[in-house]
Amino acid sequence: MRQELQPGSTSISSSRLALDEVVSQLRLWALELGFSQIGVADVDLSSAEPGLLAWLARGFHGDMHYMAAHGVKRARPAELIPGTVRVVTARMDYLPQSVPEGWQRIEFDRLSRPLDASISVYARGRDYHKVLRARLQKLADRLAQHVGPFGHRVFTDSAPVMEVELASRSGLGWRGKHTLLLSREAGSTFFLGEIYVDLALPLSAAEAAHCGSCRACIDVCPTQAIVGERRVDARRCISYLTIESPAPIPVELRPLLGNRIYGCDDCQLICPWNKFAQRATVPDFDARAVLDGPSLLQLWAWDEATFLRIMEGSPIRRIGFASWQRNIAVALGNALRATGDAAAAASVRQALRQWRAQPPAGTDVALVGEHVDWALEQGAASD
């Protein structure tokens, strides 16, 4: 059973057990559970608060109102969970074992085929929230068996937690210019998770940044969402537009999405450090067959029941059918402008018009319809 932290509690002292040995044991258990690395961070993130507040003040969080609602609590672990004195951070690699060398080129090639659907690599398998949370809890349970009951809470992208800040302070890597965590051993193709604990575990050493003068991620961003080193305007980010935002996609940004219908990997594909990207040691992130190279028209043909059934257990399911169709409609419009195949363009127009004549059950006709109409206009413009 999960133990709740109590203010000021300390379940174990260094006189009873060497905490250095506890961390060493944690690393071994973590490897057995599919994690690649763990570290330990302090809870004093006060130096990160000004940057967080400045980012919020400029509205870079877009419609993610929860970011502003939580305010500086995100930078104060001991306020979020009273009694927290350390944060155990964990890295889990997600590239499937089947991904070949040169996977970045394969993904860039996919972007050049307008009728293919591009889905972020991390989202083609099982929902990482469920995978990491369950394994983090098992890691905490093993620690409790070793040292006795202690206060803890596990998190995976599910609470006001400064994941990258904590991970960088605990030695898992450094914050790249695209704001993602980078590792010399693993690039950036991994998930992060945390365990807030009331044990005064020894801190891990932070790692210095190793981006140097490289700005490949900034230059490659299709929407120029990376507005400065380590600063992203989410309102322009394709991952935000296709995943986090339920609103209509801004008209001026739609052509820049290309065939990206769920997320965007460009800044990771171009990053030189990802030549060291590691393969996952768990099968959960293996790509589902239906998401391994689908066409836009195949996915557009789904109704809501099909979407919910096929996406069961997938991170994609949480955006809902309306946003899914909104994204594909934009990609189909871009395909009409980009494809030189007259027969393929005719098939796209027919599919869009058929939707207009008889929208599938469960869809948001107003939201999706606006994007369908825009897509058809792109076809007219290309004639």
Wavefront OBJ file of the C-alpha trace (Angstrom):
o trace
v 0.000 0.000 0.000
v 1.266 3.487 -0.814
v 2.530 5.321 2.250
v 1.600 8.978 2.669
v 4.265 11.435 3.758
v 3.821 13.136 7.077
v 5.258 16.593 7.789
v 8.693 16.335 9.271
v 8.712 12.549 9.361
v 11.880 10.517 8.922
v 11.265 6.803 8.839
v 14.867 5.698 8.931
v 18.149 7.158 10.144
v 21.672 6.705 8.829
v 22.621 5.104 12.151
v 20.331 2.166 11.385
v 21.254 1.666 7.786
v 23.888 3.153 5.479
v 21.951 5.318 3.057
v 24.700 5.040 0.465
v 24.007 1.322 0.391
v 20.302 2.026 0.008
v 20.920 4.039 -3.178
v 23.192 1.339 -4.583
v 20.483 -1.231 -3.946
v 17.885 1.034 -5.530
v 19.957 1.175 -8.704
v 20.052 -2.608 -8.943
v 16.303 -2.942 -8.391
v 15.639 -0.180 -10.914
v 17.559 -2.035 -13.615
v 15.542 -5.182 -12.893
v 12.329 -3.179 -13.344
v 13.331 -1.781 -16.731
v 14.753 1.581 -15.678
v 18.111 2.595 -17.079
v 19.280 5.072 -14.487
v 18.250 6.661 -11.202
v 19.489 9.676 -9.265
v 18.654 11.593 -6.127
v 17.806 15.305 -6.062
v 17.360 17.831 -3.285
v 13.986 19.572 -2.872
v 15.335 23.134 -2.968
v 14.443 24.308 -6.468
v 14.178 27.987 -5.540
v 16.673 29.012 -8.225
v 14.294 27.616 -10.874
v 11.291 29.642 -9.712
v 12.090 32.925 -11.544
v 12.350 31.138 -14.889
v 9.084 29.292 -14.291
v 7.250 32.498 -13.364
v 8.667 34.374 -16.364
v 7.556 31.558 -18.689
v 4.045 31.661 -17.258
v 3.920 35.476 -17.365
v 4.563 35.420 -21.107
v 1.677 33.008 -21.636
v 3.929 30.346 -23.120
v 1.829 27.652 -21.407
v -1.137 28.380 -23.707
v -4.338 26.695 -22.570
v -2.537 24.514 -20.027
v -4.172 26.509 -17.242
v -3.118 23.982 -14.621
v 0.451 25.190 -15.102
v -0.488 28.640 -13.819
v -2.934 27.303 -11.223
v -0.196 25.385 -9.449
v 2.237 28.294 -9.687
v 5.459 27.863 -7.754
v 4.237 24.675 -6.052
v 5.786 22.921 -9.047
v 9.175 24.125 -7.827
v 8.503 23.253 -4.180
v 8.311 19.480 -3.725
v 8.008 19.763 0.057
v 4.879 21.903 -0.357
v 3.330 19.557 -2.889
v 3.934 16.555 -0.617
v 4.711 17.645 2.954
v 7.583 15.754 4.498
v 9.508 15.289 1.259
v 13.259 15.721 1.716
v 14.557 14.010 -1.442
v 13.326 13.087 -4.900
v 14.435 9.838 -6.519
v 14.443 10.371 -10.283
v 14.318 7.564 -12.832
v 14.917 7.214 -16.572
v 13.285 4.580 -18.777
v 14.299 4.302 -22.441
v 11.483 3.864 -24.950
v 12.943 3.134 -28.401
v 11.593 -0.311 -29.362
v 14.123 -3.110 -29.785
v 12.995 -3.491 -33.405
v 13.993 0.064 -34.353
v 17.014 -0.166 -36.657
v 20.101 1.993 -36.724
v 19.392 5.120 -38.705
v 15.894 5.396 -37.259
v 16.117 9.184 -37.411
v 16.458 9.103 -41.189
v 13.517 6.703 -41.442
v 11.351 9.117 -39.450
v 12.432 12.125 -41.519
v 11.607 10.138 -44.671
v 8.112 9.509 -43.296
v 7.625 13.263 -42.940
v 8.393 13.649 -46.644
v 5.515 11.348 -47.644
v 2.410 13.543 -47.288
v -0.146 10.712 -47.311
v 1.581 8.804 -44.492
v 0.684 9.587 -40.882
v 3.478 10.708 -38.587
v 3.011 9.808 -34.907
v 5.661 10.477 -32.269
v 7.765 7.393 -31.631
v 7.038 7.381 -27.898
v 3.266 7.104 -28.475
v 3.183 4.024 -30.689
v 3.165 1.560 -27.809
v 1.591 1.382 -24.380
v 0.759 4.473 -22.327
v 3.981 5.368 -20.525
v 2.073 6.878 -17.587
v 0.788 3.440 -16.662
v 4.052 1.632 -17.315
v 6.290 3.939 -15.301
v 3.866 4.550 -12.457
v 3.397 0.834 -11.809
v 7.135 0.129 -11.946
v 8.006 3.113 -9.770
v 5.567 1.832 -7.188
v 7.231 -1.586 -7.299
v 10.583 0.118 -6.793
v 9.227 1.970 -3.770
v 7.717 -1.242 -2.416
v 11.091 -3.001 -2.647
v 12.688 -0.129 -0.781
v 10.059 -0.392 1.946
v 10.773 -4.105 2.311
v 14.454 -3.271 2.671
v 14.319 -0.366 5.128
v 10.850 -0.568 6.654
v 7.839 1.687 6.036
v 8.666 5.182 4.805
v 6.708 8.070 3.313
v 6.596 8.295 -0.456
v 4.573 9.214 -3.550
v 5.300 8.257 -7.148
v 4.786 10.527 -10.146
v 5.047 10.253 -13.924
v 4.067 13.418 -15.772
v 0.930 13.478 -13.621
v 1.357 16.292 -11.082
v 3.000 19.723 -10.741
v 6.523 18.335 -10.812
v 9.546 19.922 -12.496
v 10.700 16.643 -13.977
v 13.542 17.903 -16.145
v 14.834 20.215 -13.433
v 14.896 17.416 -10.874
v 16.417 14.947 -13.331
v 19.181 17.356 -14.325
v 20.019 18.115 -10.695
v 20.212 14.401 -9.934
v 22.731 13.612 -12.663
v 20.458 11.987 -15.257
v 21.498 14.553 -17.849
v 21.161 18.238 -18.676
v 18.383 20.409 -20.096
v 18.924 20.737 -23.827
v 18.148 23.849 -25.819
v 14.830 22.246 -26.806
v 14.049 21.948 -23.028
v 14.147 18.124 -23.052
v 16.615 16.252 -20.875
v 19.726 15.072 -22.723
v 22.089 12.304 -21.701
v 25.514 11.520 -23.110
v 24.659 7.823 -22.803
v 21.076 7.892 -24.099
v 20.250 11.068 -25.991
v 16.669 12.100 -25.185
v 14.505 9.110 -26.106
v 13.381 8.228 -22.605
v 10.658 8.908 -20.059
v 11.150 10.351 -16.592
v 9.517 9.436 -13.308
v 9.943 10.443 -9.684
v 9.501 9.130 -6.162
v 9.109 11.808 -3.497
v 10.557 10.369 -0.279
v 11.088 11.368 3.350
v 14.485 9.643 3.473
v 17.576 11.866 3.491
v 19.295 9.844 0.764
v 22.719 11.046 -0.461
v 22.436 13.427 -3.393
v 23.680 12.579 -6.882
v 26.047 14.934 -8.663
v 24.527 17.104 -11.378
v 25.870 16.908 -14.933
v 27.116 19.893 -16.910
v 25.492 20.842 -20.210
v 27.068 19.529 -23.400
v 25.156 21.286 -26.198
v 27.896 23.795 -26.892
v 27.150 26.068 -29.840
v 24.830 23.551 -31.539
v 21.401 24.933 -32.379
v 20.125 22.173 -34.644
v 16.940 21.684 -32.601
v 16.124 25.400 -32.738
v 16.647 25.611 -36.487
v 14.711 22.440 -37.380
v 11.523 23.227 -35.433
v 8.755 23.447 -38.067
v 6.866 26.200 -36.227
v 9.848 27.911 -34.604
v 8.391 27.139 -31.192
v 11.839 27.141 -29.534
v 11.981 30.879 -28.944
v 15.272 30.862 -27.075
v 17.735 28.455 -25.558
v 15.792 26.206 -23.176
v 12.568 28.125 -23.757
v 9.566 26.872 -25.742
v 6.384 28.756 -26.579
v 3.921 25.892 -26.236
v 1.348 27.802 -28.282
v 3.496 27.166 -31.370
v 4.678 23.657 -30.489
v 3.171 20.873 -32.622
v 3.101 18.513 -29.647
v 1.003 21.027 -27.741
v -1.246 21.792 -30.711
v -1.977 18.139 -31.505
v -2.078 16.730 -27.966
v -2.620 19.248 -25.193
v -4.833 21.826 -26.859
v -8.519 20.989 -27.464
v -9.026 24.190 -29.439
v -8.958 24.783 -33.190
v -5.412 24.741 -34.526
v -4.429 28.292 -35.563
v -4.894 28.676 -39.298
v -1.436 30.153 -39.826
v 0.202 27.125 -38.218
v -1.791 24.400 -39.975
v 0.399 24.203 -43.100
v 3.459 23.798 -40.868
v 2.130 20.607 -39.254
v 2.597 18.622 -42.455
v 1.517 15.027 -41.783
v 2.210 15.154 -38.026
v -0.999 14.034 -36.335
v 0.216 13.282 -32.811
v 3.254 15.039 -31.489
v 6.472 16.032 -33.210
v 9.936 14.472 -32.937
v 11.911 16.808 -35.188
v 14.053 18.358 -32.450
v 14.987 14.875 -31.237
v 15.559 13.441 -34.701
v 18.067 16.159 -35.530
v 19.898 16.123 -32.185
v 23.431 14.673 -32.504
v 23.202 13.137 -29.031
v 20.481 10.760 -30.178
v 23.049 8.673 -32.009
v 23.455 7.244 -28.503
v 19.717 6.609 -27.991
v 19.143 3.355 -26.122
v 16.596 0.649 -26.866
v 13.905 -0.134 -24.303
v 14.428 -3.143 -22.058
v 10.672 -3.692 -21.640
v 8.257 -4.720 -24.431
v 5.582 -2.169 -23.492
v 6.849 0.446 -25.926
v 6.938 -1.818 -28.984
v 4.920 -0.164 -31.741
v 1.407 -1.449 -32.264
v 1.023 -2.768 -35.791
v -1.774 -0.321 -36.580
v 0.472 2.626 -35.630
v 3.588 1.382 -37.397
v 3.404 3.234 -40.700
v -0.344 3.901 -41.218
v -1.741 6.105 -43.955
v -3.825 9.159 -43.169
v -6.816 7.744 -45.035
v -6.701 4.508 -43.032
v -6.922 6.439 -39.768
v -9.486 8.911 -41.126
v -11.883 6.031 -41.825
v -12.259 5.203 -38.116
v -15.390 6.058 -36.167
v -15.275 6.821 -32.468
v -15.929 3.234 -31.387
v -13.002 2.035 -33.519
v -10.759 4.765 -32.154
v -11.574 3.896 -28.547
v -11.144 0.164 -29.129
v -7.856 0.329 -30.998
v -6.380 2.996 -28.733
v -7.195 1.177 -25.498
v -4.081 1.432 -23.316
v -2.437 3.947 -25.672
v -1.446 7.496 -24.678
v -3.215 8.686 -27.822
v -6.625 7.739 -26.435
v -6.623 10.558 -23.929
v -6.865 13.321 -26.558
v -10.274 12.025 -27.621
v -11.778 11.294 -31.007
v -12.519 14.924 -31.912
v -8.917 16.088 -31.536
v -7.735 12.969 -33.354
v -9.942 13.795 -36.343
v -9.048 17.486 -36.159
v -5.367 16.599 -36.483
v -5.885 14.192 -39.358
v -8.072 16.682 -41.223
v -5.238 19.228 -41.127
v -2.770 16.609 -42.364
v -5.118 15.656 -45.205
v -5.356 19.300 -46.227
v -1.589 19.529 -46.265
v -1.438 16.316 -48.298
v -3.721 17.831 -50.927
v -1.260 20.675 -51.362
v 1.844 18.493 -51.299
v 1.010 15.336 -53.209
v 1.606 15.201 -56.922
v -0.505 12.059 -57.254
v -3.813 13.050 -58.839
v -5.504 9.763 -57.968
v -4.407 10.024 -54.334
v -5.615 13.617 -54.142
v -8.991 12.552 -55.528
v -9.251 9.885 -52.812
v -8.499 12.466 -50.123
v -11.124 14.874 -51.475
v -13.689 12.097 -51.611
v -12.975 11.063 -48.010
v -13.264 14.638 -46.771
v -16.481 15.285 -48.677
v -17.964 12.019 -47.463
v -17.235 13.086 -43.887
v -18.899 16.433 -44.558
v -21.981 14.704 -45.964
v -22.211 12.217 -43.076
v -19.970 12.892 -40.059
v -19.250 9.738 -38.010
v -21.071 9.204 -34.751
v -19.366 10.678 -31.712
v -17.451 13.401 -33.504
v -17.497 17.130 -32.734
v -18.961 18.391 -35.990
v -18.240 22.049 -35.270
v -14.593 21.561 -34.332
v -13.678 18.928 -36.898
v -15.889 20.417 -39.601
v -13.933 23.679 -39.547
v -10.720 21.778 -40.208
v -12.345 19.616 -42.888
v -13.516 22.745 -44.704
v -10.017 24.192 -44.453
v -8.558 20.961 -45.817
v -10.869 21.018 -48.832
v -9.868 24.606 -49.510
v -6.233 23.474 -49.702
v -7.261 21.040 -52.388
v -8.960 23.810 -54.339
v -5.900 26.017 -53.978
v -3.678 23.307 -55.428
v -5.850 22.747 -58.510
l 1 2 3 4 5 6 7 8 9 10 11 12 13 14 15 16 17 18 19 20 21 22 23 24 25 26 27 28 29 30 31 32 33 34 35 36 37 38 39 40 41 42 43 44 45 46 47 48 49 50 51 52 53 54 55 56 57 58 59 60 61 62 63 64 65 66 67 68 69 70 71 72 73 74 75 76 77 78 79 80 81 82 83 84 85 86 87 88 89 90 91 92 93 94 95 96 97 98 99 100 101 102 103 104 105 106 107 108 109 110 111 112 113 114 115 116 117 118 119 120 121 122 123 124 125 126 127 128 129 130 131 132 133 134 135 136 137 138 139 140 141 142 143 144 145 146 147 148 149 150 151 152 153 154 155 156 157 158 159 160 161 162 163 164 165 166 167 168 169 170 171 172 173 174 175 176 177 178 179 180 181 182 183 184 185 186 187 188 189 190 191 192 193 194 195 196 197 198 199 200 201 202 203 204 205 206 207 208 209 210 211 212 213 214 215 216 217 218 219 220 221 222 223 224 225 226 227 228 229 230 231 232 233 234 235 236 237 238 239 240 241 242 243 244 245 246 247 248 249 250 251 252 253 254 255 256 257 258 259 260 261 262 263 264 265 266 267 268 269 270 271 272 273 274 275 276 277 278 279 280 281 282 283 284 285 286 287 288 289 290 291 292 293 294 295 296 297 298 299 300 301 302 303 304 305 306 307 308 309 310 311 312 313 314 315 316 317 318 319 320 321 322 323 324 325 326 327 328 329 330 331 332 333 334 335 336 337 338 339 340 341 342 343 344 345 346 347 348 349 350 351 352 353 354 355 356 357 358 359 360 361 362 363 364 365 366 367 368 369 370 371 372 373 374 375 376 377 378 379 380 381 382 383
